[in-house]
Amino acid sequence: IDNLDKNILNALTENARLSYAEIAKANRVSPATVHVRVEKMRKAGIITGAKLSIDPRKLGFDICCFIGIILRQAGDYPSALEKLKALPEVTEAYYTTGQYSVLIKVLVRNIDDLQRLLIERLQVIDEIQSTETLISLQTPIQRTIQAT
């Protein structure tokens, strides 16, 4: 990737709705050049898609938390992951080193929903030995990586 590719990536990361013409003008190239570069980066797997950003609180999801999960055995990971995928409240999952086998991000409407999720749907998963829940108070930094 050269500097133009990085500029295109950074512009689209900042605002995925920018037109190729706007990006081209800022970089003193033609819109066709931007189009060709974007397509090359898509084919190379550098650009994997574009996504809509939603404020969960505006939809009533006031609680964001991270749950560290300790599995009973390392071999339980694939089946535990499938069960976690079935929980719509789980928005992200990471297979990690350290204290937890899996770290998940969860969005729920309120504390009662969090309690129900923990007791009735998460801690009853056979592969899970224990969990630790960390409630997020705010998200002061939320960004994607910049191409440098």
C-alpha positions as CSV (number, residue, x, y, z in Angstrom):
1,I,0.0,0.0,0.0
2,D,1.3,3.4,-0.9
3,N,0.5,6.9,0.5
4,L,-2.5,7.3,-1.8
5,D,-4.0,4.0,-0.6
6,K,-3.4,5.1,3.0
7,N,-5.1,8.5,2.3
8,I,-8.1,6.7,0.7
9,L,-8.4,4.3,3.6
10,N,-8.1,7.1,6.2
11,A,-10.7,9.2,4.4
12,L,-13.2,6.3,4.2
13,T,-12.5,5.3,7.8
14,E,-13.4,8.8,8.8
15,N,-16.5,8.9,6.7
16,A,-17.5,5.9,4.6
17,R,-20.1,7.9,2.8
18,L,-17.5,10.1,1.1
19,S,-17.8,10.0,-2.7
20,Y,-14.8,8.9,-4.8
21,A,-14.9,12.4,-6.3
22,E,-14.4,14.1,-2.9
23,I,-11.5,11.8,-2.1
24,A,-10.0,12.3,-5.5
25,K,-10.2,16.1,-5.2
26,A,-8.5,16.0,-1.8
27,N,-5.7,13.9,-3.2
28,R,-5.4,15.5,-6.6
29,V,-6.2,12.4,-8.6
30,S,-9.2,11.3,-10.7
31,P,-12.3,9.6,-9.3
32,A,-11.5,6.6,-11.5
33,T,-8.1,6.3,-9.8
34,V,-9.8,6.2,-6.4
35,H,-12.3,3.6,-7.7
36,V,-9.5,1.4,-9.0
37,R,-7.5,1.7,-5.8
38,V,-10.6,0.8,-3.6
39,E,-11.4,-2.2,-5.8
40,K,-7.8,-3.4,-5.5
41,M,-7.9,-3.1,-1.7
42,R,-11.2,-4.9,-1.6
43,K,-9.8,-7.8,-3.7
44,A,-6.7,-7.9,-1.5
45,G,-8.9,-8.2,1.6
46,I,-7.7,-4.9,3.1
47,I,-11.2,-3.4,2.8
48,T,-13.6,-6.0,4.1
49,G,-16.8,-3.9,3.9
50,A,-18.4,-0.8,5.2
51,K,-20.7,-0.7,8.2
52,L,-23.3,1.5,9.7
53,S,-22.5,2.9,13.2
54,I,-25.4,3.0,15.6
55,D,-25.6,4.5,19.1
56,P,-27.0,1.6,21.2
57,R,-28.3,4.0,23.9
58,K,-30.6,5.7,21.3
59,L,-32.2,2.3,20.9
60,G,-32.5,1.7,24.6
61,F,-29.4,-0.4,25.3
62,D,-28.1,1.6,28.3
63,I,-25.7,-1.0,29.7
64,C,-22.4,-2.1,28.0
65,C,-20.3,-4.6,29.8
66,F,-17.4,-6.9,29.2
67,I,-17.6,-10.4,30.5
68,G,-14.5,-12.5,31.1
69,I,-15.2,-16.2,30.7
70,I,-13.1,-19.1,32.0
71,L,-13.9,-22.3,30.2
72,R,-13.8,-25.7,31.9
73,Q,-11.4,-27.0,29.3
74,A,-9.5,-25.5,26.4
75,G,-11.3,-28.0,24.1
76,D,-14.6,-26.4,25.0
77,Y,-13.9,-23.3,23.0
78,P,-15.6,-24.2,19.7
79,S,-18.9,-25.4,21.3
80,A,-18.9,-22.5,23.8
81,L,-18.4,-20.0,21.0
82,E,-21.4,-21.4,19.1
83,K,-23.6,-21.0,22.1
84,L,-22.3,-17.4,22.6
85,K,-23.1,-16.6,19.0
86,A,-26.7,-17.6,19.7
87,L,-27.0,-14.8,22.3
88,P,-28.0,-11.6,20.5
89,E,-26.7,-9.5,23.4
90,V,-23.2,-10.6,22.7
91,T,-21.8,-8.0,20.2
92,E,-18.2,-9.0,20.2
93,A,-16.1,-12.0,21.3
94,Y,-12.4,-12.4,21.7
95,Y,-10.4,-15.6,22.2
96,T,-7.7,-14.4,24.6
97,T,-4.6,-15.3,26.6
98,G,-4.3,-14.6,30.3
99,Q,-6.9,-15.0,33.0
100,Y,-9.9,-15.5,30.6
101,S,-10.4,-17.9,27.8
102,V,-12.9,-15.6,26.1
103,L,-13.8,-12.0,26.6
104,I,-17.2,-10.8,25.3
105,K,-18.8,-7.4,24.9
106,V,-22.5,-7.4,25.8
107,L,-25.2,-4.7,25.3
108,V,-28.4,-4.9,27.4
109,R,-31.2,-2.5,28.1
110,N,-30.8,-2.4,31.9
111,I,-29.4,-4.2,35.0
112,D,-32.3,-6.6,35.2
113,D,-31.7,-7.7,31.6
114,L,-28.0,-8.2,32.5
115,Q,-28.9,-10.2,35.5
116,R,-31.2,-12.5,33.5
117,L,-28.6,-12.9,30.8
118,L,-25.9,-13.9,33.3
119,I,-28.0,-16.3,35.4
120,E,-30.5,-17.8,32.9
121,R,-28.5,-17.9,29.7
122,L,-24.8,-17.5,30.1
123,Q,-23.8,-19.2,33.4
124,V,-25.9,-22.3,32.4
125,I,-23.7,-23.0,29.4
126,D,-22.0,-26.3,30.4
127,E,-18.6,-25.3,28.9
128,I,-18.3,-22.2,31.1
129,Q,-16.7,-22.6,34.5
130,S,-17.0,-19.0,35.7
131,T,-17.5,-15.4,34.6
132,E,-16.5,-11.9,35.7
133,T,-18.5,-9.0,34.6
134,L,-17.1,-5.4,34.1
135,I,-19.7,-2.7,33.5
136,S,-18.5,0.1,31.2
137,L,-19.3,3.5,32.6
138,Q,-18.4,5.4,29.4
139,T,-16.5,5.0,26.1
140,P,-14.1,8.0,26.0
141,I,-12.1,6.5,23.1
142,Q,-13.7,4.7,20.3
143,R,-11.9,4.6,16.9
144,T,-10.6,2.3,14.3
145,I,-7.0,1.9,13.3
146,Q,-5.5,4.5,10.9
147,A,-3.4,3.4,7.9
148,T,0.1,4.8,8.6
